[in-house]
Amino acid sequence: MLETSARLLKLLSLLQAHREWTGPELSRRLGVTTRTIRNDVERLRSLGYPVHATPGAAGGYRLGAGAALPPLLLDDEEAVAVAVGLGRAAGGGVRGIEETSVRALAKLEQVLPSRLRHRVGALNAYTVQIPGETPSVPPELLTTIANAARDRERLRFDYTGHDGAESVRDVEPHRLVHRRGRWYLVGFDVDRQDWRMFRVDRITPRVPSGPRFGPRELPADGDVAAYVERGVNTAMWRHRGTILLRASAERVRGLPLGGNLEVEPAGPDACVLTLGGDDLNGMAAWIGFLDLDFEVLDPPELAEAVLRLSERYRRAVSDR
């Protein structure tokens, strides 16, 4: 009986780790006959695991989704990762999920082996999580957006911009990005015919959803995280500026200050940089830190701030 139970657990672990197995593959992995595999599959079904079987030479066994959640088998690393993730989720970020995360973490820690419980305890004891003032979002909003992206269905939603302006958007959702406590949606704005980034906490979906859409090439050469990083670095500020730098885009991106900047090539030895800031004088000073020749393209107020700064520097050394 003990041998049979151990074999069932091994079979279940294989089914959870692989999309589909043939009967002969499972029999070789477990060292039993295909008839024993069929019997073990029936035992798993009687325990509530929805194991589907496809007949024929190309058929096999796979674990499907059932009406109830059966027990899951996790290896050591997976169990630690889930426990740590639940601990972080209990600290907030997604509205209404904190208490649920605490309950799930308590259940998991109760069955963890001692060696794993010590690892999780050490990580929690010696890791400090600083709560931010970022707004949380309801989990159903995240799943609504994720499902629309998965099914390639347009989303219509009311959106409040950073300046308080309200608008109705028709968007093809592609990715959800979590950055420093905030959730962002990256999608293709149908009306504006361009990629856009939206704060999820400012989205109020409208129903029903829109029509299906076809695949598109993602922005930033598929690096959605870099696209969001650059967007946040400019869109969140009161002022935006555009400057022409007398250096290649590759050189600027390689600078210590240039990793997450919005840089577009403008020839072999020039590029256009878009930046943002809350203070024009601070933006003018920051540009000087790049130690490159430049020309302010827009706005005129930024050019005036650069001129004032240059005159201040000139006066500082005029008596020497």
Secondary structure as the mmCIF struct_conf table of DSSP 4:
data_model
#
loop_
_struct_conf.conf_type_id
_struct_conf.id
_struct_conf.beg_label_comp_id
_struct_conf.beg_label_asym_id
_struct_conf.beg_label_seq_id
_struct_conf.end_label_comp_id
_struct_conf.end_label_asym_id
_struct_conf.end_label_seq_id
HELX_RH_AL_P HELX_RH_AL_P1 LEU A 2 ALA A 17
BEND BEND1 HIS A 18 ARG A 19
STRN STRN1 TRP A 21 TRP A 21
HELX_RH_AL_P HELX_RH_AL_P2 GLY A 23 LEU A 30
TURN_TY1_P TURN_TY1_P1 GLY A 31 GLY A 31
BEND BEND2 VAL A 32 VAL A 32
HELX_RH_AL_P HELX_RH_AL_P3 THR A 34 SER A 46
TURN_TY1_P TURN_TY1_P2 LEU A 47 GLY A 48
STRN STRN2 VAL A 51 THR A 54
BEND BEND3 GLY A 56 GLY A 56
TURN_TY1_P TURN_TY1_P3 ALA A 57 ALA A 58
STRN STRN3 GLY A 60 LEU A 63
BEND BEND4 ALA A 67 ALA A 68
HELX_RH_AL_P HELX_RH_AL_P4 ASP A 76 ALA A 89
TURN_TY1_P TURN_TY1_P4 ALA A 90 GLY A 91
BEND BEND5 GLY A 92 GLY A 93
STRN STRN4 VAL A 94 VAL A 94
TURN_TY1_P TURN_TY1_P5 ARG A 95 GLY A 96
HELX_RH_AL_P HELX_RH_AL_P5 GLU A 98 VAL A 111
BEND BEND6 LEU A 112 LEU A 112
HELX_RH_AL_P HELX_RH_AL_P6 SER A 114 ALA A 125
TURN_TY1_P TURN_TY1_P6 TYR A 126 TYR A 126
HELX_LH_PP_P HELX_LH_PP_P1 THR A 134 SER A 136
STRN STRN5 VAL A 137 VAL A 137
HELX_RH_AL_P HELX_RH_AL_P7 PRO A 139 ASP A 151
TURN_TY1_P TURN_TY1_P7 ARG A 152 ARG A 152
STRN STRN6 GLU A 153 GLU A 153
STRN STRN7 LEU A 155 THR A 160
TURN_TY1_P TURN_TY1_P8 HIS A 162 ASP A 163
BEND BEND7 GLY A 164 GLY A 164
STRN STRN8 GLU A 166 ARG A 179
TURN_TY1_P TURN_TY1_P9 ARG A 180 GLY A 181
STRN STRN9 ARG A 182 ASP A 189
TURN_TY1_P TURN_TY1_P10 VAL A 190 GLN A 193
STRN STRN10 ASP A 194 ARG A 199
HELX_RH_3T_P HELX_RH_3T_P1 VAL A 200 ARG A 202
STRN STRN11 ILE A 203 ARG A 206
BEND BEND8 VAL A 207 PRO A 208
STRN STRN12 ARG A 212 ARG A 212
HELX_LH_PP_P HELX_LH_PP_P2 GLU A 217 LEU A 218
TURN_TY1_P TURN_TY1_P11 PRO A 219 PRO A 219
HELX_RH_3T_P HELX_RH_3T_P2 ALA A 220 GLY A 222
HELX_RH_AL_P HELX_RH_AL_P8 VAL A 224 ALA A 235
TURN_TY1_P TURN_TY1_P12 MET A 236 MET A 236
BEND BEND9 TRP A 237 ARG A 238
STRN STRN13 HIS A 239 LEU A 245
BEND BEND10 ARG A 246 ALA A 247
HELX_RH_AL_P HELX_RH_AL_P9 ALA A 249 ARG A 253
TURN_TY1_P TURN_TY1_P13 GLY A 254 GLY A 254
BEND BEND11 LEU A 255 LEU A 255
TURN_TY1_P TURN_TY1_P14 PRO A 256 LEU A 257
TURN_TY1_P TURN_TY1_P15 GLY A 259 ASN A 260
STRN STRN14 GLU A 262 PRO A 265
BEND BEND12 GLY A 267 GLY A 267
TURN_TY1_P TURN_TY1_P16 PRO A 268 ASP A 269
STRN STRN15 CYS A 271 GLY A 277
BEND BEND13 ASP A 278 ASP A 278
HELX_RH_AL_P HELX_RH_AL_P10 LEU A 280 PHE A 289
TURN_TY1_P TURN_TY1_P17 LEU A 290 LEU A 290
BEND BEND14 LEU A 292 LEU A 292
STRN STRN16 PHE A 294 ASP A 298
HELX_RH_AL_P HELX_RH_AL_P11 PRO A 300 ALA A 316
TURN_TY1_P TURN_TY1_P18 VAL A 317 ASP A 319
#
